[in-house]
Amino acid sequence: MLINKKAKIQYKKKKILEYLKSRNGRIVIIAAVAAVILFAGIHIWNRDSLAREGLELCRKGEYAEAQAWFKNAIIADNMNPEYYNYLGLAYLGSQEYEDAAKQFQLALNLDEESQPAYRGLGIAAYKTGDYEASIGYLNQALDYSGIRISDMEYDILWYRADAQKALENYEGAAETYGILLELEGDTALCRYYRGSMYCFLDKKEAAMADFDAAVKMKGNGYELFWNIYDSMAQAGWTKEAEEYLKLTKMPGYVDSEKNGSAEEIRRYQGMIEFVCKDYKRAIELLSLNTMKNDEKAQVYLALAYEMNKDSDKALQIYLEQVNAENAGAADYNRIARYLMRNSQGEQAVKYLKKGIKLFNQSDLKDLYYNMVSAYESYGAYEEALNSLIKYTSLYGEDEAAAHEKAFLKERIQ
């Protein structure tokens, strides 16, 4: 029986081989192979089309919808690191940083040299405030750069500079902007950012060299000049800072048509006039109804009214800001400082206390510090000292706080 079975199997194999060698058999083989190829092609096309649809949704800012498409692409092919990177980007877009980091890590599990995955981890860490980790991941991303520099490398370097600034590593940030200058060419943006780092480092000559180069380039707008002024003013170089604002009045320095809306341009012009002490012109530029919802314009309009001896209109603006639905800690600080400037320290304390009750601790540092000044402004030194002790318990004691504490203790005695 066993012999008969083997003979039958051999006979069937012989017949199948003969058939496959025949013309009809060859047609069947070709058709079968074509079917396999077609199925594989449809599968690849399907998963890639899912990813393409997700990327299009990301470009539109529809991140939640994009996530669903990328997840389907992963179901179709869970061994493709690119799809995990895409899903991570969609999570970054919707500010779900922990989920984003998980996807980038999955991509690295499949491809340990994935530059987009390291970049994504660096951005996720930066967004959550882990700047040290961010720089580490971004440096790893740069390690996997190709021979040719792409937009990916530029983006990584910009994020690294931001993380270095956040860590107050101004020397490192200046170096990174220098690398960007070498790679991107001499741009006003890179010059400004490197110059602003030199301001923190108290390197006036280097800062001014970068700022001079930036403002001489074509296509500048008011924002660049204002940012330069702001950086230099914070460094204490007030006179030099104001000189840059004066350049905006010279022909050829500002291309206003290509830099912002009419309202934005008008806001900067008004702010510049305020710094240049032409308060009436500042009021004229900033008091239009179209500027009513521009917070920065309103801040400088109130200051211009103050300097123009129109305190009622200034106070009206401060009250409108502090009573608005979207009022923030900065609005409470501004009205408190206004009241202190006008010898109304007790009223200032009321607004500061209200602000402290309304906002999170991350927004309260200035409110607590201004509370010290408010109490001190009308001679309530014991309350001022208690407020300072509260401030230092929350934010630490620096040299200025130590001097203030010593001064208040002397007053109380």
Phi, psi and omega in degrees: 000317180297321180295318180298321179296316180297320180296320180295319180296317179296323180295317180295319178300320181296317181294321179296316179297319178298320180293317182295333179281342181285169181299313180297323180295318179297323179297318179298317179299313181299318180296320180295315179297318179299321180296318179297314180298317180298316180298316179296319179297317178298320181297314180295317179298320183296312183291323179291325178293326176297316180294318180298318179297320178296318179296322178296320178294322176299318179298330179275356181081013180264073191289321180298318178294321180298321180303320181297319180293318179294323178297321177292324177296321178293322176299321180289330180206096184272012179248010181259109183297333182300321182292323176294322177297319179298316180296322176300319179296321178296322177293322175301316181299325180266012176063030175259077193289325179294316178295323178299312181301322180298318181292320179294325178292321176297323177296319179293329177298331180268331180215099186288355177247023182286106179297317178300327180292316178295320177300313180299318177297322178296319179291316180300317179294320179298316183294333179265006175086008178267077190290325178299311179297321179303311180298320178300312179296318181295323176295322176295322177298320179292331179297335182257025175290149176277186179293321180266136180279127181247180177300332179301314181295319178301314181299317180298317181294322178296317178295322180297318178298319178298318180294321178295320176298316181299328178274004183061027174270073187291329177296313179296319179296318178299320178296318180295318177296328175297320177296317178298323177297321179291322184277316185274342188096176185282100181246150180297323182296312179297319179299316180298311184295320178293320177300321180294329175291322177296331176298315178297328183272002180060038177254080188299314184298316180294320180297313182293327177297317178292317181294320177300316180296320182296313186286344178276351179281151183286153173087012181288150175242179181297328183301318180300312182296321180294318180296321177296314177304313184298316180297316182288323179296320178295331178281353180092008181263063190297313183300312180295324180298316182294331179298325178293323178294325179295334178296335182294343180271355182267140181300137174091349183275329183238128174257090187286334185293331185255008186230080174097170179284170179299323180293318180296317180296317180296321178300311181296321178299318179295318179297320180294318178297324178297312181297325179278007172071019172263080189290325179296318178293322178299316179297318180300319183284326189263352188265008178292152179299330180294344181264002188300324183263008179268102187302315183294321178297319180293324178300313182285332174295316178299316179296322179294319176299318178302310183292337178268013176065031177244073186294328181298315180291325177297311180298322179302318179293315180299321179292321177299320181290318184286337180265358179289154181299324183263022181300143180238180181301325181298325179294320178292323176296319183295315181291327178295316180294323177299313181297321177295321178297336182252028174058039177237056184299323181295320176295323179299317179302319181300315180292322180294318178297319179297317179298320180296326178287332189273330193244166181285160184300330180296340181259001193261354187303310181293325179298314179297318182292320178293334177300320178300312182294322181296313178299317182296328185297335178239025169083013178272073190289325180294317177295323178297317180295317178299320178294322179293320178298319177297317180300311183291331178293332181269322191238002179089162183250115175263184184297319181295319180294322179296317178296318180297319179298316180297319180298315182293321178298322177296320181294320182293321178293000000 
